Amino acid sequence: MKSSLRWIGLVLLAALALQLYFVGRIALMTVVDPQSTAFERSEAWRVVNDKGRLPWRQQWVGYASISDNLKRAVIASEDGDFINHDGVDWEALEKAWQKNAKAQERVEKQIAAAAARAKPPAKLPKPPKVIGGSTITQQLAKNLFLSGERTLMRKGQEIVLTFALETLLSKERILEIYLNNVEWGEGVFGAEAAAQHYYRKPAARLSPYEAARLAVMLPRPKYFEKLPNSGYVADRANTIVARMGDAELP
């Protein structure tokens, strides 16, 4: 019993130490720009292994050097209530939870039906994709510190980090770090690199429509990078432009 309690205590102590490490890293970001994120490092490793070289575009620019058009477009597209929430959109999270539960239920029914027939399926059903309902702050927390796996445990850690970001950093700083590190294509990270890569201009000079097209790319940047003339991108960009006037900036 004492041995078990000792191990439990060590695990809890290690978990606490990890959280304190994260908090320290976030506190440092109030004055120091992060040089890279966990996601960027994993992408760099993948690209080098796949291609043997590292085509990389990234240049940090200050908040004032990023067009308000891009800030509004990203907020309108990714997180319309960014300026008001505490880091988590609980309504969106609840909807995501319900979708995840239904997806899990469908998989379990498929497995049960196969077992009832006493015949294994030709192809096992895929595990359900865990939908996040993530805000900009949650996306930043994940990119900065966490892996790309989609599990409930990782989602819980993401929420803890989200609250730390919201407590220690201003909304303006959160958006600044996010826009300087988010992925916009294969080896393209941050607003300045994206503006130069796609439009041959600095991020400060992006037009509303150009900014909206970049915002459309965010959920699947590598996919949309290959579809420059996509009708979906054009239509979605027009929708975002129409919403940008309602997007509040920090």
Contacts in CASP RR format, 6 or more apart in sequence:
PFRMAT RR
TARGET T0000
AUTHOR 0000-0000-0000
METHOD contacts of the structure
MODEL  1
MKSSLRWIGLVLLAALALQLYFVGRIALMTVVDPQSTAFERSEAWRVVND
KGRLPWRQQWVGYASISDNLKRAVIASEDGDFINHDGVDWEALEKAWQKN
AKAQERVEKQIAAAAARAKPPAKLPKPPKVIGGSTITQQLAKNLFLSGER
TLMRKGQEIVLTFALETLLSKERILEIYLNNVEWGEGVFGAEAAAQHYYR
KPAARLSPYEAARLAVMLPRPKYFEKLPNSGYVADRANTIVARMGDAELP
19 160 0 8 1.000
22 145 0 8 1.000
22 160 0 8 1.000
22 161 0 8 1.000
22 164 0 8 1.000
23 164 0 8 1.000
23 168 0 8 1.000
25 144 0 8 1.000
25 145 0 8 1.000
26 161 0 8 1.000
26 164 0 8 1.000
26 165 0 8 1.000
26 168 0 8 1.000
26 169 0 8 1.000
27 168 0 8 1.000
29 168 0 8 1.000
29 169 0 8 1.000
29 173 0 8 1.000
29 177 0 8 1.000
30 168 0 8 1.000
30 169 0 8 1.000
30 173 0 8 1.000
33 60 0 8 1.000
33 177 0 8 1.000
33 180 0 8 1.000
34 144 0 8 1.000
34 177 0 8 1.000
34 181 0 8 1.000
36 181 0 8 1.000
37 143 0 8 1.000
37 144 0 8 1.000
37 145 0 8 1.000
37 181 0 8 1.000
38 143 0 8 1.000
38 144 0 8 1.000
38 145 0 8 1.000
38 146 0 8 1.000
38 147 0 8 1.000
39 142 0 8 1.000
39 143 0 8 1.000
39 144 0 8 1.000
39 148 0 8 1.000
39 183 0 8 1.000
40 58 0 8 1.000
40 143 0 8 1.000
40 181 0 8 1.000
40 183 0 8 1.000
40 189 0 8 1.000
42 147 0 8 1.000
42 148 0 8 1.000
43 183 0 8 1.000
43 187 0 8 1.000
44 54 0 8 1.000
44 56 0 8 1.000
47 53 0 8 1.000
47 54 0 8 1.000
47 55 0 8 1.000
47 186 0 8 1.000
47 187 0 8 1.000
48 54 0 8 1.000
55 186 0 8 1.000
55 187 0 8 1.000
56 187 0 8 1.000
56 189 0 8 1.000
57 187 0 8 1.000
57 188 0 8 1.000
57 189 0 8 1.000
57 193 0 8 1.000
57 196 0 8 1.000
57 197 0 8 1.000
58 180 0 8 1.000
58 181 0 8 1.000
58 187 0 8 1.000
58 188 0 8 1.000
58 189 0 8 1.000
58 190 0 8 1.000
58 192 0 8 1.000
58 193 0 8 1.000
59 190 0 8 1.000
59 192 0 8 1.000
59 193 0 8 1.000
59 196 0 8 1.000
60 180 0 8 1.000
60 192 0 8 1.000
61 180 0 8 1.000
61 191 0 8 1.000
61 192 0 8 1.000
61 202 0 8 1.000
61 203 0 8 1.000
61 204 0 8 1.000
62 176 0 8 1.000
62 180 0 8 1.000
63 172 0 8 1.000
63 173 0 8 1.000
63 175 0 8 1.000
63 176 0 8 1.000
65 192 0 8 1.000
65 202 0 8 1.000
65 203 0 8 1.000
65 204 0 8 1.000
66 176 0 8 1.000
66 179 0 8 1.000
66 191 0 8 1.000
66 192 0 8 1.000
66 203 0 8 1.000
66 204 0 8 1.000
67 203 0 8 1.000
67 204 0 8 1.000
67 205 0 8 1.000
67 206 0 8 1.000
67 211 0 8 1.000
68 249 0 8 1.000
69 206 0 8 1.000
69 207 0 8 1.000
69 208 0 8 1.000
69 210 0 8 1.000
69 211 0 8 1.000
69 212 0 8 1.000
69 244 0 8 1.000
70 179 0 8 1.000
70 191 0 8 1.000
70 195 0 8 1.000
70 203 0 8 1.000
70 206 0 8 1.000
70 211 0 8 1.000
70 214 0 8 1.000
70 215 0 8 1.000
71 175 0 8 1.000
71 179 0 8 1.000
71 247 0 8 1.000
71 249 0 8 1.000
72 208 0 8 1.000
72 211 0 8 1.000
72 244 0 8 1.000
72 245 0 8 1.000
72 247 0 8 1.000
72 249 0 8 1.000
73 208 0 8 1.000
73 211 0 8 1.000
73 212 0 8 1.000
73 214 0 8 1.000
73 215 0 8 1.000
73 240 0 8 1.000
73 241 0 8 1.000
73 244 0 8 1.000
73 247 0 8 1.000
74 136 0 8 1.000
74 175 0 8 1.000
74 178 0 8 1.000
74 179 0 8 1.000
74 211 0 8 1.000
74 214 0 8 1.000
74 215 0 8 1.000
74 218 0 8 1.000
75 82 0 8 1.000
75 83 0 8 1.000
75 136 0 8 1.000
75 175 0 8 1.000
75 247 0 8 1.000
75 248 0 8 1.000
75 249 0 8 1.000
76 215 0 8 1.000
76 240 0 8 1.000
76 243 0 8 1.000
76 244 0 8 1.000
76 245 0 8 1.000
76 246 0 8 1.000
76 247 0 8 1.000
77 212 0 8 1.000
77 215 0 8 1.000
77 216 0 8 1.000
77 218 0 8 1.000
77 240 0 8 1.000
77 243 0 8 1.000
78 135 0 8 1.000
78 136 0 8 1.000
78 139 0 8 1.000
78 215 0 8 1.000
78 218 0 8 1.000
79 89 0 8 1.000
79 135 0 8 1.000
79 136 0 8 1.000
79 137 0 8 1.000
80 247 0 8 1.000
81 89 0 8 1.000
81 135 0 8 1.000
82 135 0 8 1.000
82 136 0 8 1.000
82 137 0 8 1.000
82 171 0 8 1.000
82 175 0 8 1.000
82 248 0 8 1.000
82 250 0 8 1.000
83 171 0 8 1.000
83 248 0 8 1.000
83 249 0 8 1.000
83 250 0 8 1.000
84 248 0 8 1.000
85 135 0 8 1.000
86 163 0 8 1.000
86 166 0 8 1.000
87 135 0 8 1.000
87 137 0 8 1.000
87 138 0 8 1.000
87 162 0 8 1.000
87 163 0 8 1.000
87 165 0 8 1.000
87 166 0 8 1.000
88 135 0 8 1.000
88 137 0 8 1.000
88 138 0 8 1.000
88 159 0 8 1.000
88 162 0 8 1.000
88 163 0 8 1.000
89 133 0 8 1.000
89 135 0 8 1.000
92 133 0 8 1.000
92 135 0 8 1.000
93 132 0 8 1.000
93 133 0 8 1.000
95 133 0 8 1.000
96 131 0 8 1.000
96 132 0 8 1.000
96 133 0 8 1.000
99 131 0 8 1.000
100 128 0 8 1.000
100 130 0 8 1.000
100 131 0 8 1.000
103 128 0 8 1.000
103 129 0 8 1.000
103 131 0 8 1.000
104 128 0 8 1.000
106 128 0 8 1.000
107 125 0 8 1.000
107 126 0 8 1.000
107 127 0 8 1.000
107 128 0 8 1.000
110 121 0 8 1.000
110 125 0 8 1.000
111 125 0 8 1.000
114 120 0 8 1.000
114 121 0 8 1.000
129 150 0 8 1.000
130 150 0 8 1.000
130 151 0 8 1.000
130 152 0 8 1.000
130 155 0 8 1.000
132 138 0 8 1.000
132 150 0 8 1.000
132 155 0 8 1.000
134 142 0 8 1.000
134 158 0 8 1.000
135 162 0 8 1.000
136 174 0 8 1.000
136 175 0 8 1.000
136 178 0 8 1.000
137 162 0 8 1.000
137 165 0 8 1.000
137 166 0 8 1.000
137 174 0 8 1.000
137 178 0 8 1.000
138 158 0 8 1.000
138 159 0 8 1.000
138 162 0 8 1.000
139 178 0 8 1.000
139 182 0 8 1.000
140 165 0 8 1.000
140 174 0 8 1.000
140 177 0 8 1.000
140 178 0 8 1.000
140 181 0 8 1.000
141 158 0 8 1.000
141 161 0 8 1.000
141 162 0 8 1.000
141 164 0 8 1.000
141 165 0 8 1.000
142 148 0 8 1.000
142 154 0 8 1.000
142 158 0 8 1.000
142 161 0 8 1.000
143 178 0 8 1.000
143 181 0 8 1.000
143 182 0 8 1.000
144 161 0 8 1.000
144 177 0 8 1.000
144 181 0 8 1.000
145 161 0 8 1.000
146 154 0 8 1.000
146 157 0 8 1.000
146 158 0 8 1.000
146 161 0 8 1.000
147 154 0 8 1.000
148 154 0 8 1.000
165 174 0 8 1.000
166 174 0 8 1.000
169 177 0 8 1.000
170 250 0 8 1.000
171 250 0 8 1.000
172 250 0 8 1.000
174 250 0 8 1.000
175 250 0 8 1.000
179 190 0 8 1.000
179 191 0 8 1.000
180 189 0 8 1.000
180 190 0 8 1.000
180 191 0 8 1.000
180 192 0 8 1.000
181 189 0 8 1.000
181 190 0 8 1.000
182 189 0 8 1.000
182 190 0 8 1.000
182 191 0 8 1.000
182 218 0 8 1.000
183 189 0 8 1.000
183 190 0 8 1.000
183 221 0 8 1.000
183 222 0 8 1.000
184 190 0 8 1.000
184 191 0 8 1.000
184 193 0 8 1.000
184 194 0 8 1.000
184 197 0 8 1.000
184 198 0 8 1.000
184 214 0 8 1.000
184 217 0 8 1.000
184 218 0 8 1.000
184 221 0 8 1.000
184 225 0 8 1.000
185 194 0 8 1.000
185 197 0 8 1.000
185 217 0 8 1.000
185 221 0 8 1.000
185 222 0 8 1.000
185 225 0 8 1.000
186 222 0 8 1.000
186 225 0 8 1.000
188 194 0 8 1.000
188 197 0 8 1.000
188 221 0 8 1.000
188 225 0 8 1.000
191 203 0 8 1.000
191 214 0 8 1.000
192 202 0 8 1.000
192 203 0 8 1.000
194 203 0 8 1.000
194 214 0 8 1.000
195 201 0 8 1.000
195 202 0 8 1.000
195 203 0 8 1.000
195 205 0 8 1.000
195 206 0 8 1.000
195 210 0 8 1.000
195 214 0 8 1.000
196 202 0 8 1.000
198 210 0 8 1.000
198 213 0 8 1.000
198 214 0 8 1.000
199 206 0 8 1.000
199 210 0 8 1.000
206 214 0 8 1.000
208 241 0 8 1.000
208 244 0 8 1.000
209 237 0 8 1.000
209 238 0 8 1.000
209 241 0 8 1.000
211 244 0 8 1.000
212 236 0 8 1.000
212 237 0 8 1.000
212 238 0 8 1.000
212 240 0 8 1.000
212 241 0 8 1.000
212 244 0 8 1.000
213 233 0 8 1.000
213 234 0 8 1.000
213 237 0 8 1.000
215 237 0 8 1.000
215 240 0 8 1.000
216 224 0 8 1.000
216 232 0 8 1.000
216 233 0 8 1.000
216 236 0 8 1.000
216 237 0 8 1.000
216 240 0 8 1.000
217 224 0 8 1.000
217 225 0 8 1.000
217 233 0 8 1.000
224 230 0 8 1.000
224 233 0 8 1.000
227 233 0 8 1.000
END
